[in-house]
Amino acid sequence: MLNVAVGMDYLISFGQDRDGGRGGFLLGIRAGYMISPFQGDWSMGELEVAGGPDLGLTGPYVRVMFGGGGIEP
């Protein structure tokens, strides 16, 4: 699998502590494209399975992320 993507994160700061560190809510977004250079075959043990669907995990995606984060000086 190959993954070509771009992303961005943003920290919504809740203030600063005595040492100058900041913490808060973290938002992020990623957009990309998954590429599968090889096509998988259906098999059971050493036997090939006839008539199995062609699967490929290839295509575009968008991922939205959220959580907590902080920056320490």
PQR file with spaces between the fields and no chain letter, atoms N, CA, C, O and H, PARSE charges and radii, in Angstrom:
ATOM       1  N    MET     1       0.832   -1.177    0.000 -0.4000 1.5000
ATOM       2  CA   MET     1       0.000    0.000    0.000 -0.0000 2.0000
ATOM       3  C    MET     1       0.880    1.245    0.000  0.5500 1.7000
ATOM       4  O    MET     1       1.851    1.345    0.749 -0.5500 1.4000
ATOM       5  N    LEU     2       0.520    2.166   -0.840 -0.4000 1.5000
ATOM       6  CA   LEU     2       1.163    3.475   -0.872 -0.0000 2.0000
ATOM       7  C    LEU     2       0.122    4.515   -0.506  0.5500 1.7000
ATOM       8  O    LEU     2      -1.034    4.415   -0.914 -0.5500 1.4000
ATOM       9  H    LEU     2      -0.269    2.084   -1.449  0.4000 1.0000
ATOM      10  N    ASN     3       0.528    5.504    0.258 -0.4000 1.5000
ATOM      11  CA   ASN     3      -0.378    6.541    0.714 -0.0000 2.0000
ATOM      12  C    ASN     3       0.237    7.896    0.379  0.5500 1.7000
ATOM      13  O    ASN     3       1.322    8.226    0.858 -0.5500 1.4000
ATOM      14  H    ASN     3       1.468    5.586    0.590  0.4000 1.0000
ATOM      15  N    VAL     4      -0.460    8.680   -0.448 -0.4000 1.5000
ATOM      16  CA   VAL     4      -0.046   10.031   -0.779 -0.0000 2.0000
ATOM      17  C    VAL     4      -1.068   10.955   -0.123  0.5500 1.7000
ATOM      18  O    VAL     4      -2.257   10.888   -0.434 -0.5500 1.4000
ATOM      19  H    VAL     4      -1.341    8.412   -0.838  0.4000 1.0000
ATOM      20  N    ALA     5      -0.602   11.827    0.793 -0.4000 1.5000
ATOM      21  CA   ALA     5      -1.560   12.624    1.563 -0.0000 2.0000
ATOM      22  C    ALA     5      -0.976   13.974    1.948  0.5500 1.7000
ATOM      23  O    ALA     5       0.238   14.176    1.942 -0.5500 1.4000
ATOM      24  H    ALA     5       0.364   11.882    1.045  0.4000 1.0000
ATOM      25  N    VAL     6      -1.873   14.889    2.282 -0.4000 1.5000
ATOM      26  CA   VAL     6      -1.524   16.174    2.888 -0.0000 2.0000
ATOM      27  C    VAL     6      -2.388   16.324    4.129  0.5500 1.7000
ATOM      28  O    VAL     6      -3.484   15.768    4.201 -0.5500 1.4000
ATOM      29  H    VAL     6      -2.859   14.725    2.287  0.4000 1.0000
ATOM      30  N    GLY     7      -1.894   17.074    5.101 -0.4000 1.5000
ATOM      31  CA   GLY     7      -2.650   17.246    6.326 -0.0000 2.0000
ATOM      32  C    GLY     7      -2.329   18.557    7.006  0.5500 1.7000
ATOM      33  O    GLY     7      -1.345   19.229    6.695 -0.5500 1.4000
ATOM      34  H    GLY     7      -1.004   17.525    5.042  0.4000 1.0000
ATOM      35  N    MET     8      -3.200   18.900    7.953 -0.4000 1.5000
ATOM      36  CA   MET     8      -3.039   20.133    8.697 -0.0000 2.0000
ATOM      37  C    MET     8      -3.613   19.922   10.103  0.5500 1.7000
ATOM      38  O    MET     8      -4.650   19.279   10.267 -0.5500 1.4000
ATOM      39  H    MET     8      -3.999   18.355    8.206  0.4000 1.0000
ATOM      40  N    ASP     9      -2.930   20.470   11.111 -0.4000 1.5000
ATOM      41  CA   ASP     9      -3.390   20.414   12.492 -0.0000 2.0000
ATOM      42  C    ASP     9      -3.491   21.827   13.036  0.5500 1.7000
ATOM      43  O    ASP     9      -2.741   22.718   12.635 -0.5500 1.4000
ATOM      44  H    ASP     9      -2.088   20.992   10.977  0.4000 1.0000
ATOM      45  N    TYR    10      -4.436   22.020   13.962 -0.4000 1.5000
ATOM      46  CA   TYR    10      -4.627   23.327   14.588 -0.0000 2.0000
ATOM      47  C    TYR    10      -4.877   23.125   16.069  0.5500 1.7000
ATOM      48  O    TYR    10      -5.748   22.345   16.454 -0.5500 1.4000
ATOM      49  H    TYR    10      -5.045   21.297   14.287  0.4000 1.0000
ATOM      50  N    LEU    11      -4.112   23.828   16.911 -0.4000 1.5000
ATOM      51  CA   LEU    11      -4.254   23.752   18.362 -0.0000 2.0000
ATOM      52  C    LEU    11      -5.061   24.943   18.851  0.5500 1.7000
ATOM      53  O    LEU    11      -4.657   26.092   18.676 -0.5500 1.4000
ATOM      54  H    LEU    11      -3.404   24.462   16.599  0.4000 1.0000
ATOM      55  N    ILE    12      -6.218   24.657   19.472 -0.4000 1.5000
ATOM      56  CA   ILE    12      -7.032   25.695   20.106 -0.0000 2.0000
ATOM      57  C    ILE    12      -6.548   25.763   21.550  0.5500 1.7000
ATOM      58  O    ILE    12      -6.887   24.908   22.368 -0.5500 1.4000
ATOM      59  H    ILE    12      -6.546   23.723   19.613  0.4000 1.0000
ATOM      60  N    SER    13      -5.754   26.785   21.855 -0.4000 1.5000
ATOM      61  CA   SER    13      -5.073   26.890   23.141 -0.0000 2.0000
ATOM      62  C    SER    13      -6.026   27.328   24.247  0.5500 1.7000
ATOM      63  O    SER    13      -6.864   28.209   24.059 -0.5500 1.4000
ATOM      64  H    SER    13      -5.479   27.480   21.190  0.4000 1.0000
ATOM      65  N    PHE    14      -5.872   26.684   25.414 -0.4000 1.5000
ATOM      66  CA   PHE    14      -6.674   27.038   26.583 -0.0000 2.0000
ATOM      67  C    PHE    14      -5.891   27.894   27.567  0.5500 1.7000
ATOM      68  O    PHE    14      -6.365   28.141   28.675 -0.5500 1.4000
ATOM      69  H    PHE    14      -5.190   25.968   25.566  0.4000 1.0000
ATOM      70  N    GLY    15      -4.728   28.343   27.194 -0.4000 1.5000
ATOM      71  CA   GLY    15      -3.927   29.189   28.076 -0.0000 2.0000
ATOM      72  C    GLY    15      -2.496   28.706   28.119  0.5500 1.7000
ATOM      73  O    GLY    15      -2.107   27.760   27.435 -0.5500 1.4000
ATOM      74  H    GLY    15      -4.343   28.143   26.294  0.4000 1.0000
ATOM      75  N    GLN    16      -1.718   29.395   28.955 -0.4000 1.5000
ATOM      76  CA   GLN    16      -0.306   29.118   29.060 -0.0000 2.0000
ATOM      77  C    GLN    16       0.036   28.852   30.524  0.5500 1.7000
ATOM      78  O    GLN    16      -0.492   29.510   31.420 -0.5500 1.4000
ATOM      79  H    GLN    16      -2.034   30.164   29.511  0.4000 1.0000
ATOM      80  N    ASP    17       0.925   27.883   30.762 -0.4000 1.5000
ATOM      81  CA   ASP    17       1.321   27.611   32.144 -0.0000 2.0000
ATOM      82  C    ASP    17       2.544   28.455   32.515  0.5500 1.7000
ATOM      83  O    ASP    17       3.018   29.255   31.709 -0.5500 1.4000
ATOM      84  H    ASP    17       1.355   27.349   30.034  0.4000 1.0000
ATOM      85  N    ARG    18       3.051   28.274   33.735 -0.4000 1.5000
ATOM      86  CA   ARG    18       4.171   29.086   34.233 -0.0000 2.0000
ATOM      87  C    ARG    18       5.435   28.935   33.393  0.5500 1.7000
ATOM      88  O    ARG    18       6.200   29.887   33.244 -0.5500 1.4000
ATOM      89  H    ARG    18       2.666   27.623   34.390  0.4000 1.0000
ATOM      90  N    ASP    19       5.651   27.768   32.858 -0.4000 1.5000
ATOM      91  CA   ASP    19       6.870   27.502   32.092 -0.0000 2.0000
ATOM      92  C    ASP    19       6.756   27.899   30.625  0.5500 1.7000
ATOM      93  O    ASP    19       7.713   27.722   29.872 -0.5500 1.4000
ATOM      94  H    ASP    19       5.029   26.995   32.980  0.4000 1.0000
ATOM      95  N    GLY    20       5.632   28.422   30.207 -0.4000 1.5000
ATOM      96  CA   GLY    20       5.451   28.851   28.819 -0.0000 2.0000
ATOM      97  C    GLY    20       4.830   27.793   27.915  0.5500 1.7000
ATOM      98  O    GLY    20       4.677   28.028   26.717 -0.5500 1.4000
ATOM      99  H    GLY    20       4.854   28.566   30.819  0.4000 1.0000
ATOM     100  N    GLY    21       4.469   26.634   28.460 -0.4000 1.5000
ATOM     101  CA   GLY    21       3.829   25.597   27.654 -0.0000 2.0000
ATOM     102  C    GLY    21       2.356   25.918   27.434  0.5500 1.7000
ATOM     103  O    GLY    21       1.728   26.610   28.236 -0.5500 1.4000
ATOM     104  H    GLY    21       4.593   26.443   29.434  0.4000 1.0000
ATOM     105  N    ARG    22       1.826   25.407   26.343 -0.4000 1.5000
ATOM     106  CA   ARG    22       0.417   25.603   26.017 -0.0000 2.0000
ATOM     107  C    ARG    22      -0.234   24.245   25.797  0.5500 1.7000
ATOM     108  O    ARG    22       0.401   23.314   25.301 -0.5500 1.4000
ATOM     109  H    ARG    22       2.336   24.845   25.692  0.4000 1.0000
ATOM     110  N    GLY    23      -1.487   24.140   26.165 -0.4000 1.5000
ATOM     111  CA   GLY    23      -2.244   22.925   25.936 -0.0000 2.0000
ATOM     112  C    GLY    23      -3.650   23.269   25.510  0.5500 1.7000
ATOM     113  O    GLY    23      -4.116   24.389   25.725 -0.5500 1.4000
ATOM     114  H    GLY    23      -2.003   24.896   26.569  0.4000 1.0000
ATOM     115  N    GLY    24      -4.328   22.313   24.907 -0.4000 1.5000
ATOM     116  CA   GLY    24      -5.683   22.585   24.480 -0.0000 2.0000
ATOM     117  C    GLY    24      -6.247   21.492   23.602  0.5500 1.7000
ATOM     118  O    GLY    24      -5.812   20.341   23.650 -0.5500 1.4000
ATOM     119  H    GLY    24      -3.949   21.404   24.733  0.4000 1.0000
ATOM     120  N    PHE    25      -7.211   21.867   22.811 -0.4000 1.5000
ATOM     121  CA   PHE    25      -7.945   20.974   21.937 -0.0000 2.0000
ATOM     122  C    PHE    25      -7.278   20.989   20.567  0.5500 1.7000
ATOM     123  O    PHE    25      -6.972   22.056   20.035 -0.5500 1.4000
ATOM     124  H    PHE    25      -7.565   22.802   22.772  0.4000 1.0000
ATOM     125  N    LEU    26      -7.052   19.815   19.997 -0.4000 1.5000
ATOM     126  CA   LEU    26      -6.348   19.706   18.728 -0.0000 2.0000
ATOM     127  C    LEU    26      -7.303   19.209   17.645  0.5500 1.7000
ATOM     128  O    LEU    26      -7.967   18.186   17.812 -0.5500 1.4000
ATOM     129  H    LEU    26      -7.300   18.948   20.429  0.4000 1.0000
ATOM     130  N    LEU    27      -7.363   19.940   16.538 -0.4000 1.5000
ATOM     131  CA   LEU    27      -8.164   19.553   15.371 -0.0000 2.0000
ATOM     132  C    LEU    27      -7.222   19.264   14.208  0.5500 1.7000
ATOM     133  O    LEU    27      -6.213   19.947   14.033 -0.5500 1.4000
ATOM     134  H    LEU    27      -6.823   20.771   16.402  0.4000 1.0000
ATOM     135  N    GLY    28      -7.551   18.265   13.426 -0.4000 1.5000
ATOM     136  CA   GLY    28      -6.717   17.935   12.276 -0.0000 2.0000
ATOM     137  C    GLY    28      -7.547   17.405   11.125  0.5500 1.7000
ATOM     138  O    GLY    28      -8.646   16.885   11.317 -0.5500 1.4000
ATOM     139  H    GLY    28      -8.371   17.710   13.567  0.4000 1.0000
ATOM     140  N    ILE    29      -7.009   17.542    9.941 -0.4000 1.5000
ATOM     141  CA   ILE    29      -7.662   17.003    8.747 -0.0000 2.0000
ATOM     142  C    ILE    29      -6.574   16.453    7.826  0.5500 1.7000
ATOM     143  O    ILE    29      -5.504   17.045    7.686 -0.5500 1.4000
ATOM     144  H    ILE    29      -6.116   17.964    9.785  0.4000 1.0000
ATOM     145  N    ARG    30      -6.860   15.334    7.213 -0.4000 1.5000
ATOM     146  CA   ARG    30      -5.964   14.691    6.256 -0.0000 2.0000
ATOM     147  C    ARG    30      -6.776   14.347    5.009  0.5500 1.7000
ATOM     148  O    ARG    30      -7.928   13.926    5.110 -0.5500 1.4000
ATOM     149  H    ARG    30      -7.729   14.853    7.327  0.4000 1.0000
ATOM     150  N    ALA    31      -6.188   14.525    3.862 -0.4000 1.5000
ATOM     151  CA   ALA    31      -6.803   14.127    2.600 -0.0000 2.0000
ATOM     152  C    ALA    31      -5.718   13.454    1.772  0.5500 1.7000
ATOM     153  O    ALA    31      -4.577   13.912    1.722 -0.5500 1.4000
ATOM     154  H    ALA    31      -5.252   14.867    3.779  0.4000 1.0000
ATOM     155  N    GLY    32      -6.095   12.367    1.131 -0.4000 1.5000
ATOM     156  CA   GLY    32      -5.089   11.655    0.366 -0.0000 2.0000
ATOM     157  C    GLY    32      -5.670   10.620   -0.560  0.5500 1.7000
ATOM     158  O    GLY    32      -6.875   10.561   -0.804 -0.5500 1.4000
ATOM     159  H    GLY    32      -7.022   11.995    1.173  0.4000 1.0000
ATOM     160  N    TYR    33      -4.765    9.803   -1.070 -0.4000 1.5000
ATOM     161  CA   TYR    33      -5.139    8.761   -2.014 -0.0000 2.0000
ATOM     162  C    TYR    33      -4.342    7.510   -1.672  0.5500 1.7000
ATOM     163  O    TYR    33      -3.117    7.558   -1.559 -0.5500 1.4000
ATOM     164  H    TYR    33      -3.786    9.852   -0.872  0.4000 1.0000
ATOM     165  N    MET    34      -5.039    6.391   -1.507 -0.4000 1.5000
ATOM     166  CA   MET    34      -4.398    5.104   -1.243 -0.0000 2.0000
ATOM     167  C    MET    34      -4.202    4.386   -2.575  0.5500 1.7000
ATOM     168  O    MET    34      -5.107    4.337   -3.408 -0.5500 1.4000
ATOM     169  H    MET    34      -6.034    6.352   -1.598  0.4000 1.0000
ATOM     170  N    ILE    35      -3.008    3.834   -2.760 -0.4000 1.5000
ATOM     171  CA   ILE    35      -2.672    3.132   -3.995 -0.0000 2.0000
ATOM     172  C    ILE    35      -2.200    1.735   -3.638  0.5500 1.7000
ATOM     173  O    ILE    35      -1.311    1.563   -2.803 -0.5500 1.4000
ATOM     174  H    ILE    35      -2.272    3.874   -2.084  0.4000 1.0000
ATOM     175  N    SER    36      -2.795    0.746   -4.270 -0.4000 1.5000
ATOM     176  CA   SER    36      -2.383   -0.637   -4.089 -0.0000 2.0000
ATOM     177  C    SER    36      -1.724   -1.112   -5.379  0.5500 1.7000
ATOM     178  O    SER    36      -2.419   -1.395   -6.355 -0.5500 1.4000
ATOM     179  H    SER    36      -3.516    0.886   -4.948  0.4000 1.0000
ATOM     180  N    PRO    37      -0.381   -1.205   -5.401 -0.5600 1.5000
ATOM     181  CA   PRO    37       0.286   -1.589   -6.643  0.2800 2.0000
ATOM     182  C    PRO    37       0.106   -3.064   -7.007  0.5500 1.7000
ATOM     183  O    PRO    37       0.352   -3.445   -8.152 -0.5500 1.4000
ATOM     184  N    PHE    38      -0.313   -3.890   -6.068 -0.4000 1.5000
ATOM     185  CA   PHE    38      -0.485   -5.317   -6.334 -0.0000 2.0000
ATOM     186  C    PHE    38      -1.930   -5.715   -6.071  0.5500 1.7000
ATOM     187  O    PHE    38      -2.545   -5.233   -5.120 -0.5500 1.4000
ATOM     188  H    PHE    38      -0.512   -3.580   -5.138  0.4000 1.0000
ATOM     189  N    GLN    39      -2.465   -6.579   -6.897 -0.4000 1.5000
ATOM     190  CA   GLN    39      -3.835   -7.091   -6.737 -0.0000 2.0000
ATOM     191  C    GLN    39      -3.762   -8.423   -5.999  0.5500 1.7000
ATOM     192  O    GLN    39      -3.033   -9.323   -6.416 -0.5500 1.4000
ATOM     193  H    GLN    39      -1.965   -6.971   -7.669  0.4000 1.0000
ATOM     194  N    GLY    40      -4.500   -8.553   -4.922 -0.4000 1.5000
ATOM     195  CA   GLY    40      -4.514   -9.801   -4.167 -0.0000 2.0000
ATOM     196  C    GLY    40      -5.382  -10.863   -4.824  0.5500 1.7000
ATOM     197  O    GLY    40      -6.363  -10.540   -5.495 -0.5500 1.4000
ATOM     198  H    GLY    40      -5.092   -7.821   -4.583  0.4000 1.0000
ATOM     199  N    ASP    41      -5.029  -12.117   -4.635 -0.4000 1.5000
ATOM     200  CA   ASP    41      -5.804  -13.241   -5.149 -0.0000 2.0000
ATOM     201  C    ASP    41      -6.433  -13.992   -3.986  0.5500 1.7000
ATOM     202  O    ASP    41      -5.863  -14.057   -2.897 -0.5500 1.4000
ATOM     203  H    ASP    41      -4.233  -12.379   -4.090  0.4000 1.0000
ATOM     204  N    TRP    42      -7.596  -14.552   -4.220 -0.4000 1.5000
ATOM     205  CA   TRP    42      -8.275  -15.348   -3.214 -0.0000 2.0000
ATOM     206  C    TRP    42      -7.678  -16.754   -3.204  0.5500 1.7000
ATOM     207  O    TRP    42      -7.534  -17.387   -4.250 -0.5500 1.4000
ATOM     208  H    TRP    42      -8.059  -14.500   -5.105  0.4000 1.0000
ATOM     209  N    SER    43      -7.337  -17.228   -2.015 -0.4000 1.5000
ATOM     210  CA   SER    43      -6.809  -18.591   -1.902 -0.0000 2.0000
ATOM     211  C    SER    43      -7.193  -19.165   -0.552  0.5500 1.7000
ATOM     212  O    SER    43      -7.493  -18.435    0.393 -0.5500 1.4000
ATOM     213  H    SER    43      -7.454  -16.714   -1.166  0.4000 1.0000
ATOM     214  N    MET    44      -7.177  -20.497   -0.482 -0.4000 1.5000
ATOM     215  CA   MET    44      -7.450  -21.213    0.753 -0.0000 2.0000
ATOM     216  C    MET    44      -6.336  -22.246    0.896  0.5500 1.7000
ATOM     217  O    MET    44      -6.323  -23.281    0.230 -0.5500 1.4000
ATOM     218  H    MET    44      -6.934  -21.090   -1.250  0.4000 1.0000
ATOM     219  N    GLY    45      -5.407  -21.925    1.787 -0.4000 1.5000
ATOM     220  CA   GLY    45      -4.242  -22.778    1.876 -0.0000 2.0000
ATOM     221  C    GLY    45      -3.401  -22.607    0.627  0.5500 1.7000
ATOM     222  O    GLY    45      -2.981  -21.493    0.311 -0.5500 1.4000
ATOM     223  H    GLY    45      -5.418  -21.084    2.328  0.4000 1.0000
ATOM     224  N    GLU    46      -3.151  -23.683   -0.081 -0.4000 1.5000
ATOM     225  CA   GLU    46      -2.381  -23.649   -1.324 -0.0000 2.0000
ATOM     226  C    GLU    46      -3.285  -23.598   -2.558  0.5500 1.7000
ATOM     227  O    GLU    46      -2.777  -23.503   -3.675 -0.5500 1.4000
ATOM     228  H    GLU    46      -3.492  -24.588    0.175  0.4000 1.0000
ATOM     229  N    LEU    47      -4.623  -23.660   -2.387 -0.4000 1.5000
ATOM     230  CA   LEU    47      -5.561  -23.723   -3.501 -0.0000 2.0000
ATOM     231  C    LEU    47      -6.090  -22.338   -3.853  0.5500 1.7000
ATOM     232  O    LEU    47      -6.404  -21.537   -2.972 -0.5500 1.4000
ATOM     233  H    LEU    47      -5.035  -23.738   -1.479  0.4000 1.0000
ATOM     234  N    GLU    48      -6.183  -22.067   -5.154 -0.4000 1.5000
ATOM     235  CA   GLU    48      -6.800  -20.833   -5.630 -0.0000 2.0000
ATOM     236  C    GLU    48      -8.322  -20.970   -5.572  0.5500 1.7000
ATOM     237  O    GLU    48      -8.860  -22.024   -5.911 -0.5500 1.4000
ATOM     238  H    GLU    48      -5.928  -22.717   -5.870  0.4000 1.0000
ATOM     239  N    VAL    49      -9.013  -19.919   -5.149 -0.4000 1.5000
ATOM     240  CA   VAL    49     -10.470  -19.919   -5.092 -0.0000 2.0000
ATOM     241  C    VAL    49     -10.988  -19.205   -6.339  0.5500 1.7000
ATOM     242  O    VAL    49     -10.647  -18.049   -6.586 -0.5500 1.4000
ATOM     243  H    VAL    49      -8.576  -19.063   -4.874  0.4000 1.0000
ATOM     244  N    ALA    50     -11.803  -19.893   -7.111 -0.4000 1.5000
ATOM     245  CA   ALA    50     -12.350  -19.328   -8.347 -0.0000 2.0000
ATOM     246  C    ALA    50     -13.577  -18.481   -8.035  0.5500 1.7000
ATOM     247  O    ALA    50     -14.370  -18.827   -7.160 -0.5500 1.4000
ATOM     248  H    ALA    50     -12.080  -20.833   -6.909  0.4000 1.0000
ATOM     249  N    GLY    51     -13.730  -17.380   -8.746 -0.4000 1.5000
ATOM     250  CA   GLY    51     -14.937  -16.565   -8.633 -0.0000 2.0000
ATOM     251  C    GLY    51     -14.939  -15.596   -7.468  0.5500 1.7000
ATOM     252  O    GLY    51     -15.978  -15.004   -7.175 -0.5500 1.4000
ATOM     253  H    GLY    51     -13.086  -17.099   -9.457  0.4000 1.0000
ATOM     254  N    GLY    52     -13.818  -15.413   -6.794 -0.4000 1.5000
ATOM     255  CA   GLY    52     -13.752  -14.447   -5.694 -0.0000 2.0000
ATOM     256  C    GLY    52     -13.769  -13.026   -6.229  0.5500 1.7000
ATOM     257  O    GLY    52     -13.292  -12.779   -7.337 -0.5500 1.4000
ATOM     258  H    GLY    52     -12.974  -15.895   -7.032  0.4000 1.0000
ATOM     259  N    PRO    53     -14.312  -12.088   -5.461 -0.5600 1.5000
ATOM     260  CA   PRO    53     -14.383  -10.702   -5.945  0.2800 2.0000
ATOM     261  C    PRO    53     -12.992  -10.075   -6.003  0.5500 1.7000
ATOM     262  O    PRO    53     -12.104  -10.433   -5.229 -0.5500 1.4000
ATOM     263  N    ASP    54     -12.819   -9.143   -6.921 -0.4000 1.5000
ATOM     264  CA   ASP    54     -11.578   -8.384   -7.001 -0.0000 2.0000
ATOM     265  C    ASP    54     -11.642   -7.265   -5.974  0.5500 1.7000
ATOM     266  O    ASP    54     -12.527   -6.411   -6.017 -0.5500 1.4000
ATOM     267  H    ASP    54     -13.541   -8.852   -7.549  0.4000 1.0000
ATOM     268  N    LEU    55     -10.700   -7.285   -5.063 -0.4000 1.5000
ATOM     269  CA   LEU    55     -10.643   -6.262   -4.030 -0.0000 2.0000
ATOM     270  C    LEU    55      -9.409   -5.413   -4.232  0.5500 1.7000
ATOM     271  O    LEU    55      -8.321   -5.924   -4.500 -0.5500 1.4000
ATOM     272  H    LEU    55      -9.981   -7.979   -5.029  0.4000 1.0000
ATOM     273  N    GLY    56      -9.585   -4.145   -4.103 -0.4000 1.5000
ATOM     274  CA   GLY    56      -8.460   -3.225   -4.159 -0.0000 2.0000
ATOM     275  C    GLY    56      -8.734   -2.073   -3.215  0.5500 1.7000
ATOM     276  O    GLY    56      -9.750   -1.389   -3.335 -0.5500 1.4000
ATOM     277  H    GLY    56     -10.469   -3.730   -3.886  0.4000 1.0000
ATOM     278  N    LEU    57      -7.842   -1.862   -2.290 -0.4000 1.5000
ATOM     279  CA   LEU    57      -8.022   -0.758   -1.354 -0.0000 2.0000
ATOM     280  C    LEU    57      -7.398    0.494   -1.945  0.5500 1.7000
ATOM     281  O    LEU    57      -6.455    1.056   -1.387 -0.5500 1.4000
ATOM     282  H    LEU    57      -7.016   -2.417   -2.193  0.4000 1.0000
ATOM     283  N    THR    58      -7.924    0.917   -3.062 -0.4000 1.5000
ATOM     284  CA   THR    58      -7.405    2.063   -3.788 -0.0000 2.0000
ATOM     285  C    THR    58      -8.494    3.124   -3.872  0.5500 1.7000
ATOM     286  O    THR    58      -9.656    2.817   -4.139 -0.5500 1.4000
ATOM     287  H    THR    58      -8.690    0.460   -3.515  0.4000 1.0000
ATOM     288  N    GLY    59      -8.109    4.366   -3.644 -0.4000 1.5000
ATOM     289  CA   GLY    59      -9.059    5.448   -3.792 -0.0000 2.0000
ATOM     290  C    GLY    59      -8.772    6.609   -2.863  0.5500 1.7000
ATOM     291  O    GLY    59      -7.878    6.537   -2.020 -0.5500 1.4000
ATOM     292  H    GLY    59      -7.165    4.616   -3.427  0.4000 1.0000
ATOM     293  N    PRO    60      -9.535    7.682   -3.019 -0.5600 1.5000
ATOM     294  CA   PRO    60      -9.333    8.881   -2.202  0.2800 2.0000
ATOM     295  C    PRO    60      -9.982    8.723   -0.828  0.5500 1.7000
ATOM     296  O    PRO    60     -10.868    7.891   -0.631 -0.5500 1.4000
ATOM     297  N    TYR    61      -9.517    9.543    0.116 -0.4000 1.5000
ATOM     298  CA   TYR    61     -10.103    9.554    1.458 -0.0000 2.0000
ATOM     299  C    TYR    61      -9.914   10.923    2.098  0.5500 1.7000
ATOM     300  O    TYR    61      -9.040   11.695    1.703 -0.5500 1.4000
ATOM     301  H    TYR    61      -8.797   10.218   -0.044  0.4000 1.0000
ATOM     302  N    VAL    62     -10.746   11.206    3.090 -0.4000 1.5000
ATOM     303  CA   VAL    62     -10.627   12.391    3.942 -0.0000 2.0000
ATOM     304  C    VAL    62     -10.764   11.901    5.373  0.5500 1.7000
ATOM     305  O    VAL    62     -11.683   11.146    5.690 -0.5500 1.4000
ATOM     306  H    VAL    62     -11.456   10.579    3.411  0.4000 1.0000
ATOM     307  N    ARG    63      -9.862   12.323    6.228 -0.4000 1.5000
ATOM     308  CA   ARG    63      -9.870   11.919    7.639 -0.0000 2.0000
ATOM     309  C    ARG    63      -9.900   13.174    8.503  0.5500 1.7000
ATOM     310  O    ARG    63      -9.076   14.072    8.331 -0.5500 1.4000
ATOM     311  H    ARG    63      -9.115   12.937    5.971  0.4000 1.0000
ATOM     312  N    VAL    64     -10.853   13.233    9.432 -0.4000 1.5000
ATOM     313  CA   VAL    64     -10.956   14.337   10.382 -0.0000 2.0000
ATOM     314  C    VAL    64     -10.555   13.792   11.745  0.5500 1.7000
ATOM     315  O    VAL    64     -11.032   12.738   12.164 -0.5500 1.4000
ATOM     316  H    VAL    64     -11.523   12.504    9.572  0.4000 1.0000
ATOM     317  N    MET    65      -9.676   14.514   12.435 -0.4000 1.5000
ATOM     318  CA   MET    65      -9.172   14.053   13.725 -0.0000 2.0000
ATOM     319  C    MET    65      -9.396   15.123   14.786  0.5500 1.7000
ATOM     320  O    MET    65      -9.395   16.319   14.495 -0.5500 1.4000
ATOM     321  H    MET    65      -9.289   15.371   12.095  0.4000 1.0000
ATOM     322  N    PHE    66      -9.587   14.672   16.012 -0.4000 1.5000
ATOM     323  CA   PHE    66      -9.671   15.599   17.131 -0.0000 2.0000
ATOM     324  C    PHE    66      -9.122   14.934   18.373  0.5500 1.7000
ATOM     325  O    PHE    66      -9.125   13.709   18.492 -0.5500 1.4000
ATOM     326  H    PHE    66      -9.588   13.700   16.249  0.4000 1.0000
ATOM     327  N    GLY    67      -8.648   15.754   19.300 -0.4000 1.5000
ATOM     328  CA   GLY    67      -8.082   15.215   20.529 -0.0000 2.0000
ATOM     329  C    GLY    67      -7.438   16.336   21.326  0.5500 1.7000
ATOM     330  O    GLY    67      -7.746   17.511   21.126 -0.5500 1.4000
ATOM     331  H    GLY    67      -8.645   16.749   19.204  0.4000 1.0000
ATOM     332  N    GLY    68      -6.561   15.970   22.212 -0.4000 1.5000
ATOM     333  CA   GLY    68      -5.864   16.932   23.052 -0.0000 2.0000
ATOM     334  C    GLY    68      -4.413   16.994   22.663  0.5500 1.7000
ATOM     335  O    GLY    68      -3.857   16.037   22.124 -0.5500 1.4000
ATOM     336  H    GLY    68      -6.311   15.016   22.374  0.4000 1.0000
ATOM     337  N    GLY    69      -3.809   18.112   22.934 -0.4000 1.5000
ATOM     338  CA   GLY    69      -2.402   18.255   22.611 -0.0000 2.0000
ATOM     339  C    GLY    69      -1.778   19.373   23.403  0.5500 1.7000
ATOM     340  O    GLY    69      -2.470   20.119   24.096 -0.5500 1.4000
ATOM     341  H    GLY    69      -4.260   18.890   23.372  0.4000 1.0000
ATOM     342  N    GLY    70      -0.485   19.490   23.302 -0.4000 1.5000
ATOM     343  CA   GLY    70       0.224   20.545   24.004 -0.0000 2.0000
ATOM     344  C    GLY    70       1.559   20.805   23.373  0.5500 1.7000
ATOM     345  O    GLY    70       2.100   19.976   22.640 -0.5500 1.4000
ATOM     346  H    GLY    70       0.077   18.884   22.739  0.4000 1.0000
ATOM     347  N    ILE    71       2.091   21.994   23.675 -0.4000 1.5000
ATOM     348  CA   ILE    71       3.406   22.412   23.203 -0.0000 2.0000
ATOM     349  C    ILE    71       4.209   22.828   24.418  0.5500 1.7000
ATOM     350  O    ILE    71       3.757   23.641   25.224 -0.5500 1.4000
ATOM     351  H    ILE    71       1.652   22.667   24.271  0.4000 1.0000
ATOM     352  N    GLU    72       5.394   22.272   24.543 -0.4000 1.5000
ATOM     353  CA   GLU    72       6.270   22.599   25.657 -0.0000 2.0000
ATOM     354  C    GLU    72       7.475   23.348   25.120  0.5500 1.7000
ATOM     355  O    GLU    72       8.057   22.938   24.116 -0.5500 1.4000
ATOM     356  H    GLU    72       5.761   21.612   23.888  0.4000 1.0000
ATOM     357  N    PRO    73       7.862   24.442   25.771 -0.5600 1.5000
ATOM     358  CA   PRO    73       9.003   25.230   25.247  0.2800 2.0000
ATOM     359  C    PRO    73      10.327   24.491   25.373  0.5500 1.7000
ATOM     360  O    PRO    73      11.368   25.018   24.980 -0.5500 1.4000
